[in-house]
Amino acid sequence: MPPVAAPLASETLRHREARVGLLCLAPAVALLAIVFLYPIVSTLLDSVSHVSALAGRTGGPTAKNWQSILSDPAFLRGTLPRTLFWTIGVVSLTILCSLPAALLLQERFKGRKLARTLVLLPWAVPLPISAIIWKFIFNGQLGTLNGLLAQFGIAGPVWLAEAKTALPIMIWVGVWASIPFTTVTLLAGLQGIGADILEAASLDGANGWLRFRAIILPLLRPVLNVAIVLNTIYVFNSFPIIWVLTQGGPANSTDTIITSLYKQAFRFSQPGQAQAMGVVSFVVLLVFSAWYLRLAEKDTQ
Amino acid sequence: MKHLLRRSHVAVLLAAGWLAGCGSSQNASTSNGTTASTGSATPSVRFLSMDYDPVSSALQKKIVEEFNAQNKDGGKVEIDIIPWNDGHQKLQTLISGNQAPDLAIVGTRWMAEYNKAGLLADLGDADKNGVKTSEFVPGVLKAGRIDNKLVGLPAAASVRGLYYNAAMLKKAGVTPPKTWAELQTAATKIQATHPGVAGFGVQGKEVETDLYFYYFLWGAGGDILGADGKSALTSPAATEALDFELGLVKKKLTQPQPTGYNREELQDLFKAKKVAMIITGPWFAGMLKKDAPGLDFGVTFIPGKSAAVVPAVADEVVMFNSSGNKELAWKFLSYWYRDANRLAWAKASGMIPEKSTTARNPELTGDKHRAFFIAALPKGRYVPTHPNWEQMANAVSDSVQQALLGQMDSNTALQTASTKIDELAQ
């Protein structure tokens, strides 16, 4: 037997394997291209074209859409920073509430099952319905909250009439709606931390706070990072809460990119400008996600 | 773990892209397919209608079913009723996907946009097709006419009027106001005799916030667009109108913080006897009788500075040029506009019949509130039809809101709206 034959045969086999492998990948690649790549390319193209709401793209490239949103102070100095404020506000408060909640639900106590179920409750209600209920609660003269305040002789304001009261309410509802997902995610992460490590730490004399800081938090980091990134994306793009509560008003003072985009696209028939806003939010989220995950990776290393 | 994390990077980045990138194309698939199955030989007409309320939606479906039943060999009408709030978006998606319906109910504010894009059929030969234009209330057809082309027929007409709580007016010793001065006096006296009640209600948010301002604008003798098609909001009359509306708020003769109240929420305040006078449409009389049976109310013309104001709004039924079955569409319209059907519609929806032949019916004129609106319709005044109207109206709403919030004085607010309107007018 010549010794060369064996590697040759395995070479062709490897080639064939590679080809089969590529073939198996093809459907997934095609799906990704259709579902992800096509909308992204189409959005980019729309943002630099004259787009008619009724007839699609017409004519060659133009900077008009970009000029009009970038020269609009209401967008640059209003909507854009407000979207960041709203996102950071909701995400940070959500994490601040969910982490203690997850730690608590991890402990053994009577009624834990009930408590776990209750935390999930807001998740079971569709977001627009929750928002409508909150809208009733914060309604001006006939709202539940003002009715309650009236019992104590306090005349509550019309909560959703001005940005200075409407924005905090929007954030409150956003936090309320984000807690279930975040708590469950963190709870799953906590359950992945071995009881033996914590027990060993206790034996070494580590108190609760030290155990949390030195063991739980570092081990929870990867899950926490995923929770932060996913929440940021969801909240940044969240439409129903704001739309139901204020429709971005009064006078666009509670608009975020997504509600502003919706108005441009479907109310004012300006899809080109709407797509340019879509690109802005795509870029912001892309940069944020890449930056944050890289930071997180460095951290874990 | 590290490996897993890196994979989650990719997923997160892609998810970010997908969520951010979804545009108008996303909804296209949901609306197609359902009615496009016209494989058989019998022609069919797709009618995209809007939802006014559950009762009148059921009636719309019933009328279509009856038409189909007696038109078995001549083809059938397929009706799809969707909420008003989704209407513009849905039509936009259908049209851009070459799936425009044959007939649709639209707001006059969208009609000009579709007409400009050359999508709407000329309905000028309605008489030849079994819809008698002479039977319509004089003036109501003009809302559907653009540049002398009839592109829409009125499908739901309303006039706005001043609703007042009769018991409160009586106790305050005032009669229903006819002028601005009387309105202010009435509100003051009502508040003096009814602690906790606001004399007059002002709408300050969402759709029709601009219309609430036009009630005063028209009342001062002003207008939105001038004869040259440009903004007329820099006129002294416009400033006077906005100052009057703001003045009522500043003098605390309205509910506090009007920017927190849309049309429905204002109606709720009236029902709850928190506000003594508001401006709204004919449907509200029916709602009051049902939801607040004990409330003694009346309707009158909206007071102007010196003369009454009669704002009217008409939703229109339009036919798309792309329709392959215009004959059947007309046949259906002539059935739709039969007096019996329009009478049933007026009773179900609370709207005012757009046909004089229907409006004469004692079943409608026997009700004093309906009779008021029926008599007012011929004098109705409409907002302009312009392809960019939706954006113009939004510019006015934004300015009115900023003035109500005290962020702008009336002159700056009107100047800001004017600049935007002039840009849009070109």
Interface residues (C-beta under 8 A of the other chain):
Chain A: L32 V35 F36 P39 I40 S42 T43 D46 S52 A53 L54 A55 G56 N139 G140 Q141 L142 P157 V158 W159 L160 A161 E162 P222 N225 V226 V229 L230 I233 Y234 N237 T246 Q247 G249 P250 A251 N252 K263 A265 F266 R267 F268 S269 P271 A274 Q275 G278 V279 S281 F282 L285 L286 S289 A290 L293 A296 E297 T300
Chain B: M1 K2 L4 L5 R6 S8 H9 V12 L13 L14 A15 A16 G17 W18 L19 A20 G21 C22 G23 S24 S25 Q26 H88 Q89 Q92 I95 S96 E113 Y114 A117 L119 G204 K205 E206 Q255 P256 Q257 P258 T259 G260 Y261 E265 D268 L269 A272 K274 E390 Q391 N394 S397 D398 S399 Q401 Q402 L404 L405 Q407
